[in-house]
Amino acid sequence: MTYVLCDSSSLISLTGACLEGMLYFLHEKHKVRFMVPQSVVEESVNRPLSMKSKIYSFSALRIKDLINDGVVEVTDVEVMEDTRRLLKEANNIFFARGKPIHLIDLGETEMLAAAHELQVPNLLMDERTTRMLIEGPPLLRSHLEKELHVNIMVNRPNLQKFADYAKGMQVIRSCDAAVIAYENGYFKSFQDMEKQAAEAALYKIKFSGCSISFNEIAEYVRGL
Amino acid sequence: MPSLTELNKLVLNAFLNKNQKKMRKVNDIVLDEATIEFSPELYSLAVVSYALSKILSKPRYYQSQYREGFKRIEQVLRHMLRVSRDRKKYRNALDNLEESILNLESADRRYVKSLMDKGKLKMAAILYAQGVSLGLASEVTNIPQQEIMDYAGKTMMFDRMKEAVPLYMRKKMAKRMLEGEK
């Protein structure tokens, strides 16, 4: 049995693509336990359900259903102190013109703090910035320089503290999970269209907001 | 590093000259500044400059029925310039400008989403593309994460940044996590 901590973005793109069934499938087949901190419920269920516009209500209800069915468990781990400290450090890593660039918010930081506290290094996350901060801060720095047209300075001690905190955390995206689900027969019901269905699913997840490039999808498709 | 007053002047000039291209360029500058300065006033100015650039690009807004609306926007922009050193007054003026834009649009509305809402979403997506996280982009613009993801997923933003982890490694991680494979 493995534990995987999910953030809002992964649940949003999976439900947006009508592919949350994949989580039921992996939960049943490999006893994967998907977990979310309370802030994810706030962002992906409560907030869209309270909006006047009903545009994201159905997606929110599908996430709620995942929780009600026990496929996604809500953890109430208390990490506020760690979250606040980490938020301060993470938002003081990169500097432009002597000013810290605010990169991540409370919800994203709480997810990392929960992963640390629960000792669950497996993260399912479709959002790009937090993932890049964990996996490749130098790439994020050059990206910021290119986008903002300024030199970005790095506060090395804060970067080191963040890196130490996130050490061992591994991130996968919904598209990566979809490929594993395909290899385990999730798309079998499509019979001779199985590969086609998996390819279409990858594109659908990307268009729903998963941070994967077209090249990566093409690479996955070649391997299907 | 342009100040809020200077940026406001750029917006006003682009509006007075009815120069849509210039307004879009100003919008780019304002948004870059907003990301660096992390200032709510600059985010709002970015949104309104985007909405104004859309207005300037539509020939129908140059018809006589919109003349009053244009005049009102010009007055508010001039007022914003005068009060740009007073954050509270500036915020009120920004609210007035937002209302003036909504009024202009309401005379002949074509879309469910207003120009201001469109502007907020566009600015949120650009912030995310620039490197600000999804959650923070959502927080500062008050646009739901779902909406930003919907928009971002249909752009090339994820093709514009190199990945730190090769795909075969990522798949290996996914296999280990989801199949329990070592």
Chai-1 contact restraints between the chains, C-beta under 6 A:
chainA,res_idxA,chainB,res_idxB,connection_type,confidence,min_distance_angstrom,max_distance_angstrom,comment,restraint_id
A,T2,B,M177,contact,1.0,0.0,6.0,A-B,restraint_1
A,T2,B,G180,contact,1.0,0.0,6.0,A-B,restraint_2
A,V4,B,M177,contact,1.0,0.0,6.0,A-B,restraint_3
A,S8,B,Q145,contact,1.0,0.0,6.0,A-B,restraint_4
A,S9,B,L134,contact,1.0,0.0,6.0,A-B,restraint_5
A,I12,B,Q146,contact,1.0,0.0,6.0,A-B,restraint_6
A,I12,B,M149,contact,1.0,0.0,6.0,A-B,restraint_7
A,L26,B,L178,contact,1.0,0.0,6.0,A-B,restraint_8
A,H30,B,E179,contact,1.0,0.0,6.0,A-B,restraint_9
A,H30,B,G180,contact,1.0,0.0,6.0,A-B,restraint_10
A,V32,B,L178,contact,1.0,0.0,6.0,A-B,restraint_11
A,P48,B,P144,contact,1.0,0.0,6.0,A-B,restraint_12
A,Y56,B,Q146,contact,1.0,0.0,6.0,A-B,restraint_13
A,A96,B,I36,contact,1.0,0.0,6.0,A-B,restraint_14
A,H102,B,F38,contact,1.0,0.0,6.0,A-B,restraint_15
A,L103,B,S133,contact,1.0,0.0,6.0,A-B,restraint_16
A,I104,B,S133,contact,1.0,0.0,6.0,A-B,restraint_17
A,D105,B,G135,contact,1.0,0.0,6.0,A-B,restraint_18
A,D105,B,L136,contact,1.0,0.0,6.0,A-B,restraint_19
A,D105,B,E139,contact,1.0,0.0,6.0,A-B,restraint_20
A,G107,B,G135,contact,1.0,0.0,6.0,A-B,restraint_21
A,E108,B,S133,contact,1.0,0.0,6.0,A-B,restraint_22
A,E108,B,G135,contact,1.0,0.0,6.0,A-B,restraint_23
A,N122,B,M177,contact,1.0,0.0,6.0,A-B,restraint_24
A,E127,B,L134,contact,1.0,0.0,6.0,A-B,restraint_25
A,T129,B,G131,contact,1.0,0.0,6.0,A-B,restraint_26
A,T129,B,S133,contact,1.0,0.0,6.0,A-B,restraint_27
A,T130,B,S133,contact,1.0,0.0,6.0,A-B,restraint_28
A,E135,B,A164,contact,1.0,0.0,6.0,A-B,restraint_29
A,E135,B,V165,contact,1.0,0.0,6.0,A-B,restraint_30
A,G136,B,A164,contact,1.0,0.0,6.0,A-B,restraint_31
A,L139,B,K162,contact,1.0,0.0,6.0,A-B,restraint_32
A,L139,B,A164,contact,1.0,0.0,6.0,A-B,restraint_33
A,H143,B,G131,contact,1.0,0.0,6.0,A-B,restraint_34
A,H143,B,M161,contact,1.0,0.0,6.0,A-B,restraint_35
A,L144,B,G131,contact,1.0,0.0,6.0,A-B,restraint_36
A,E147,B,Q130,contact,1.0,0.0,6.0,A-B,restraint_37
A,L148,B,D32,contact,1.0,0.0,6.0,A-B,restraint_38
A,Q170,B,M173,contact,1.0,0.0,6.0,A-B,restraint_39
A,I172,B,M173,contact,1.0,0.0,6.0,A-B,restraint_40
A,I172,B,A174,contact,1.0,0.0,6.0,A-B,restraint_41
A,D176,B,R170,contact,1.0,0.0,6.0,A-B,restraint_42
A,D176,B,A174,contact,1.0,0.0,6.0,A-B,restraint_43
A,I180,B,A174,contact,1.0,0.0,6.0,A-B,restraint_44
A,I180,B,K175,contact,1.0,0.0,6.0,A-B,restraint_45
A,I180,B,L178,contact,1.0,0.0,6.0,A-B,restraint_46
A,K206,B,G153,contact,1.0,0.0,6.0,A-B,restraint_47
A,F207,B,G153,contact,1.0,0.0,6.0,A-B,restraint_48
A,F207,B,K154,contact,1.0,0.0,6.0,A-B,restraint_49
A,S208,B,G153,contact,1.0,0.0,6.0,A-B,restraint_50
A,G209,B,M149,contact,1.0,0.0,6.0,A-B,restraint_51
A,G209,B,A152,contact,1.0,0.0,6.0,A-B,restraint_52
A,G209,B,G153,contact,1.0,0.0,6.0,A-B,restraint_53
A,S211,B,F158,contact,1.0,0.0,6.0,A-B,restraint_54
A,I212,B,F158,contact,1.0,0.0,6.0,A-B,restraint_55
A,S213,B,F158,contact,1.0,0.0,6.0,A-B,restraint_56
A,S213,B,D159,contact,1.0,0.0,6.0,A-B,restraint_57
A,F214,B,D159,contact,1.0,0.0,6.0,A-B,restraint_58
A,E216,B,L167,contact,1.0,0.0,6.0,A-B,restraint_59
A,E219,B,L167,contact,1.0,0.0,6.0,A-B,restraint_60
